[in-house]
Amino acid sequence: MKTEFKKILIYGLGMMGASLSLALRKKSSGLEITGVVGSSSSKEKGIKLNSADILFTADEFSKSPNWNSYDLIVFGVPVNTTVDVIRSLPSSFSGLLTDMGSTKLEIVRAVESVVQGEHRYISSHPMCGSEESGLEFANADLYENRLCILTRPKGATEDAFLKIESFWKSLGMSTTEIPAEDHDHILSYVSHAPHLISSLMTNWVWENKCVREFTDRSPLPLTGGGFRDMTRIAGSNPKMWSAIFSSNQEEIYKALLDYKSRLDSLLSALDPENPLDLEKWESFMEKSRLDRDAILKKQNDPKSS
């Protein structure tokens, strides 16, 4: 399936944006992709890597922002920057827009406050990515067989929704629609709080005097696969994640309170003054395995057993 667009602007050519550019080129010929980057050094890097057909820095683009010359505009910048750009759009703009933001309520509110009546903005969240940041880590297959969540602000046309849905499907993605409030609640559990917990776990382990002492002595890491898996995302792209924490602060706070309550229950059960109920712990670990399979939709996959 090929995209119907001919001229696409990717405003924010980091790892996600540059991967989108490569994926589009892989799927479609005769497509002109313009990329906007944050700095001159990123522009030079993008030119060397051929990340887009035309490249501007954000300062260069702001001097002559010809928004209406593109069939589709995709924002690939942090949520707070996306909101700022939305608010700077000309009131007469009627083009097709989307974003790749990890939170939705703030973006949707910005769209609804700027655009009156019908519009063609559909917010997107491709559920893919990497702990790496920067256009040099772009991957043309990043979007293949992954999920894209779509959120429509009030006033968005059905035609715009169908076109954005078709766009992501043309890259090999599946789609589902989730309202902004539900999206941000869900993501606080499945992404935002886990990133904080992963980062905290890294600090917690490395700041343990005994761990650090014997790690320094050891020729190889003392950790096993479990630690590597649980801390892979620690510290990912600080600028992007600080914007996510800011835009979804309340939901993340509530999710972590829920997590803390469950952790307190585990601590109570592990109190050395009380004997361990081994059957209870076996049941706990078995339920965790089944819950994980359900979350990852592996319950009907014979490979998951």
C-alpha positions as a printed NumPy array, in Angstrom:
array([[  0.   ,   0.   ,   0.   ],
       [  1.497,   3.355,  -1.047],
       [  0.835,   6.729,   0.533],
       [ -1.329,   9.124,  -1.485],
       [  0.763,  12.155,  -0.503],
       [  3.399,  13.806,  -2.667],
       [  4.896,  16.452,  -0.383],
       [  5.305,  15.728,   3.318],
       [  6.818,  17.915,   6.024],
       [  8.29 ,  16.134,   9.048],
       [  8.722,  18.856,  11.637],
       [ 11.228,  17.266,  13.986],
       [ 13.691,  14.906,  12.343],
       [ 14.963,  12.997,  15.341],
       [ 15.071,   9.208,  15.524],
       [ 11.3  ,   8.842,  15.031],
       [ 11.049,  11.498,  12.326],
       [ 14.085,  10.284,  10.402],
       [ 12.798,   6.693,  10.633],
       [  9.486,   7.92 ,   9.221],
       [ 11.33 ,   9.559,   6.335],
       [ 13.224,   6.346,   5.55 ],
       [ 10.048,   4.253,   5.836],
       [  8.181,   6.557,   3.453],
       [ 10.978,   6.389,   0.909],
       [ 11.009,   2.62 ,   1.172],
       [  7.266,   2.41 ,   0.525],
       [  6.738,   5.203,  -2.006],
       [  8.559,   6.65 ,  -4.98 ],
       [  8.188,  10.201,  -6.251],
       [  7.652,  11.539,  -2.733],
       [  9.313,  14.78 ,  -1.603],
       [ 10.109,  14.878,   2.105],
       [ 11.085,  18.066,   3.887],
       [ 12.583,  17.796,   7.361],
       [ 12.984,  20.368,  10.109],
       [ 15.757,  19.856,  12.661],
       [ 16.715,  21.713,  15.808],
       [ 20.258,  22.799,  15.03 ],
       [ 22.822,  23.406,  12.298],
       [ 24.819,  20.367,  13.421],
       [ 21.729,  18.167,  13.063],
       [ 21.126,  19.653,   9.618],
       [ 24.684,  18.802,   8.547],
       [ 24.273,  15.29 ,   9.893],
       [ 20.918,  14.926,   8.096],
       [ 22.442,  16.044,   4.81 ],
       [ 25.262,  13.499,   5.139],
       [ 22.793,  10.726,   5.961],
       [ 20.322,  11.844,   3.271],
       [ 17.595,  11.896,   5.925],
       [ 15.245,  14.034,   3.795],
       [ 15.097,  15.659,   0.371],
       [ 15.079,  19.169,   1.834],
       [ 16.332,  20.151,   5.28 ],
       [ 15.794,  23.282,   7.361],
       [ 16.698,  24.218,  10.883],
       [ 13.727,  25.372,  12.95 ],
       [ 15.062,  28.955,  12.773],
       [ 15.365,  28.791,   8.982],
       [ 11.876,  27.365,   8.577],
       [ 10.332,  29.961,  10.9  ],
       [ 11.489,  32.771,   8.586],
       [  9.321,  31.468,   5.749],
       [  6.929,  28.784,   7.059],
       [  5.052,  27.845,   3.891],
       [  2.694,  25.441,   5.672],
       [  0.242,  25.294,   2.779],
       [  2.74 ,  23.801,   0.343],
       [  2.566,  20.333,   1.967],
       [ -0.015,  17.569,   1.542],
       [  0.703,  16.333,   5.059],
       [  2.542,  17.743,   8.065],
       [  3.816,  15.43 ,  10.809],
       [  5.116,  16.859,  14.079],
       [  7.95 ,  14.762,  15.483],
       [  9.009,  17.096,  18.285],
       [  8.354,  16.892,  22.059],
       [  4.781,  17.538,  23.17 ],
       [  5.455,  21.038,  24.508],
       [  7.08 ,  22.076,  21.217],
       [  4.21 ,  20.527,  19.241],
       [  1.757,  22.623,  21.283],
       [  3.8  ,  25.778,  20.638],
       [  3.859,  25.135,  16.881],
       [  0.112,  24.395,  16.791],
       [ -0.548,  27.735,  18.468],
       [  1.615,  29.502,  15.889],
       [ -0.263,  28.095,  12.871],
       [ -2.087,  30.707,  10.778],
       [ -5.829,  30.817,  11.492],
       [ -6.524,  30.242,   7.794],
       [ -4.518,  27.001,   7.668],
       [ -6.604,  24.046,   6.5  ],
       [ -3.998,  21.373,   5.775],
       [ -3.802,  17.794,   7.014],
       [ -1.762,  17.467,  10.199],
       [ -0.752,  14.854,  12.709],
       [  1.91 ,  14.339,  15.368],
       [  3.748,  11.507,  17.078],
       [  3.347,  12.79 ,  20.626],
       [  3.402,  10.452,  23.614],
       [  0.627,  12.352,  25.394],
       [ -2.586,  13.61 ,  23.85 ],
       [ -4.704,  15.784,  26.147],
       [ -2.433,  18.828,  25.96 ],
       [ -2.146,  18.551,  22.167],
       [ -5.892,  18.057,  21.681],
       [ -6.68 ,  21.043,  23.894],
       [ -4.262,  23.194,  21.88 ],
       [ -5.9  ,  22.155,  18.601],
       [ -9.392,  22.804,  19.942],
       [ -8.405,  26.236,  21.278],
       [ -6.722,  27.347,  18.039],
       [ -9.021,  25.902,  15.383],
       [-12.7  ,  26.775,  15.374],
       [-15.163,  24.564,  13.507],
       [-14.068,  21.722,  11.24 ],
       [-10.379,  20.969,  10.827],
       [ -8.025,  18.249,   9.574],
       [ -5.842,  17.555,  12.614],
       [ -5.691,  13.962,  13.874],
       [ -3.274,  13.212,  16.683],
       [ -1.205,  10.016,  16.377],
       [  0.984,   7.964,  18.666],
       [  3.04 ,   5.294,  16.893],
       [  3.841,   2.769,  19.606],
       [  7.415,   2.187,  18.605],
       [ 10.711,   3.816,  19.289],
       [ 14.03 ,   3.234,  20.925],
       [ 16.036,   4.269,  23.935],
       [ 18.327,   5.936,  21.401],
       [ 17.718,   9.474,  20.171],
       [ 19.003,  11.334,  17.134],
       [ 18.46 ,  10.949,  13.41 ],
       [ 21.573,   8.778,  13.081],
       [ 19.613,   5.966,  14.781],
       [ 16.854,   5.993,  12.155],
       [ 15.422,   2.643,  11.08 ],
       [ 13.323,   2.237,   7.935],
       [ 11.476,  -0.742,   9.463],
       [ 10.665,   0.926,  12.785],
       [  6.927,   1.201,  12.035],
       [  6.395,  -2.249,  10.534],
       [  3.904,  -4.459,  12.41 ],
       [  3.473,  -1.942,  15.218],
       [  0.427,  -0.173,  16.617],
       [ -0.499,   3.463,  16.063],
       [ -3.03 ,   5.043,  18.437],
       [ -5.217,   7.699,  16.838],
       [ -6.987,  10.476,  18.741],
       [ -9.344,  12.945,  17.103],
       [ -9.918,  16.407,  18.601],
       [-13.401,  17.917,  18.443],
       [-14.145,  19.205,  14.954],
       [-11.846,  16.798,  13.115],
       [-13.372,  15.619,   9.855],
       [-14.009,  11.964,   9.117],
       [-12.069,  12.332,   5.863],
       [ -9.   ,  13.538,   7.786],
       [ -9.247,  10.582,  10.173],
       [ -9.459,   8.088,   7.316],
       [ -6.493,   9.652,   5.518],
       [ -4.267,   9.626,   8.605],
       [ -5.334,   6.066,   9.384],
       [ -4.501,   5.032,   5.819],
       [ -1.15 ,   6.827,   6.054],
       [  0.009,   4.769,   9.035],
       [ -1.36 ,   1.563,   7.574],
       [  0.64 ,   2.221,   4.406],
       [  3.757,   1.938,   6.585],
       [  2.715,  -1.494,   7.847],
       [  1.06 ,  -0.364,  11.082],
       [ -2.204,  -1.391,  12.719],
       [ -4.363,   1.337,  14.235],
       [ -6.782,   1.814,  17.084],
       [ -8.67 ,   4.901,  18.273],
       [ -8.476,   6.063,  21.905],
       [ -9.791,   9.379,  23.333],
       [ -7.189,  11.78 ,  24.734],
       [ -8.015,  11.309,  28.443],
       [ -7.987,   7.51 ,  28.184],
       [ -4.794,   7.577,  26.117],
       [ -2.893,   9.552,  28.744],
       [ -4.205,   7.364,  31.572],
       [ -3.2  ,   4.161,  29.765],
       [  0.23 ,   5.474,  28.754],
       [  0.99 ,   6.517,  32.319],
       [  0.77 ,   2.803,  33.194],
       [  2.314,   1.141,  30.143],
       [  5.056,   3.674,  29.352],
       [  5.524,   6.827,  31.416],
       [  5.668,   5.404,  34.948],
       [  7.762,   2.402,  33.771],
       [ 10.358,   4.814,  32.341],
       [ 10.593,   6.562,  35.71 ],
       [ 10.763,   3.249,  37.58 ],
       [ 13.484,   2.009,  35.222],
       [ 15.54 ,   5.158,  35.787],
       [ 15.014,   4.992,  39.539],
       [ 16.059,   1.334,  39.557],
       [ 19.325,   2.217,  37.812],
       [ 20.122,   4.908,  40.375],
       [ 19.039,   2.664,  43.263],
       [ 21.394,  -0.146,  42.196],
       [ 24.418,   1.976,  41.287],
       [ 24.199,   4.017,  44.498],
       [ 24.443,   0.829,  46.572],
       [ 27.97 ,   0.822,  47.986],
       [ 28.42 ,  -2.955,  47.81 ],
       [ 27.169,  -3.204,  44.214],
       [ 29.473,  -0.422,  43.087],
       [ 32.522,  -1.814,  44.914],
       [ 32.283,  -5.281,  43.383],
       [ 31.241,  -3.958,  39.968],
       [ 34.443,  -1.897,  39.915],
       [ 36.447,  -5.037,  40.69 ],
       [ 34.689,  -7.291,  38.193],
       [ 35.968,  -7.72 ,  34.596],
       [ 32.351,  -8.005,  33.373],
       [ 29.012,  -6.616,  34.617],
       [ 27.53 ,  -8.346,  37.652],
       [ 24.039,  -8.009,  36.213],
       [ 22.019, -10.642,  34.406],
       [ 19.409, -10.34 ,  31.676],
       [ 16.685,  -9.29 ,  34.105],
       [ 18.461,  -6.093,  35.12 ],
       [ 19.34 ,  -5.261,  31.514],
       [ 15.734,  -5.756,  30.402],
       [ 14.275,  -3.685,  33.23 ],
       [ 16.71 ,  -0.777,  32.825],
       [ 17.079,  -0.644,  29.026],
       [ 14.902,   2.466,  28.857],
       [ 16.477,   4.264,  31.817],
       [ 17.376,   7.862,  31.032],
       [ 15.969,   7.766,  27.489],
       [ 16.125,  11.134,  25.672],
       [ 15.936,  13.454,  28.72 ],
       [ 14.416,  16.416,  26.825],
       [ 11.604,  14.363,  25.349],
       [ 10.82 ,  12.617,  28.627],
       [ 10.846,  15.75 ,  30.745],
       [  8.191,  17.144,  28.374],
       [  6.144,  13.94 ,  28.721],
       [  6.323,  14.059,  32.522],
       [  5.219,  17.685,  32.452],
       [  2.293,  17.093,  30.088],
       [  1.014,  13.999,  31.916],
       [  2.05 ,  14.804,  35.486],
       [ -1.251,  14.051,  37.202],
       [ -1.806,  10.659,  35.545],
       [  1.791,   9.58 ,  36.196],
       [  1.473,  10.658,  39.829],
       [ -1.701,   8.601,  40.287],
       [ -0.176,   5.568,  38.526],
       [  2.884,   5.69 ,  40.784],
       [  0.679,   5.971,  43.883],
       [ -1.082,   2.796,  42.753],
       [  2.315,   1.152,  42.206],
       [  3.505,   2.304,  45.656],
       [  0.427,   0.76 ,  47.277],
       [  1.199,  -2.581,  45.637],
       [  4.872,  -2.32 ,  46.602],
       [  3.843,  -1.64 ,  50.216],
       [  1.767,  -4.84 ,  50.135],
       [  4.793,  -6.816,  48.904],
       [  6.969,  -5.32 ,  51.636],
       [  4.422,  -6.328,  54.256],
       [  4.367,  -9.889,  52.923],
       [  8.203,  -9.998,  52.919],
       [  8.575,  -8.739,  56.487],
       [ 11.252, -11.062,  58.008],
       [  9.232, -11.287,  61.189],
       [  6.528, -13.187,  59.294],
       [  6.931, -16.656,  57.716],
       [  6.699, -16.734,  53.912],
       [  3.696, -18.395,  52.343],
       [  5.443, -20.138,  49.433],
       [  2.224, -21.106,  47.681],
       [  1.103, -17.489,  47.755],
       [  4.343, -16.355,  46.119],
       [  4.116, -19.057,  43.48 ],
       [  0.576, -17.901,  42.707],
       [  1.763, -14.289,  42.567],
       [  4.519, -15.089,  40.037],
       [  2.169, -17.25 ,  37.949],
       [ -0.446, -14.486,  37.833],
       [  2.277, -12.028,  36.777],
       [  3.251, -14.282,  33.897],
       [ -0.362, -14.615,  32.728],
       [ -1.009, -10.879,  33.122],
       [  2.068, -10.087,  31.064],
       [  0.931, -12.413,  28.294],
       [ -2.486, -10.745,  28.312],
       [ -1.002,  -7.228,  28.156],
       [  1.236,  -8.245,  25.259],
       [ -1.685, -10.075,  23.602],
       [  0.232, -13.336,  23.634],
       [ -2.428, -15.461,  25.33 ],
       [ -3.378, -17.119,  22.042],
       [  0.165, -17.352,  20.723],
       [  1.571, -20.901,  21.058],
       [  5.088, -19.404,  21.104],
       [  4.298, -17.607,  24.347],
       [  4.01 , -20.761,  26.402]])
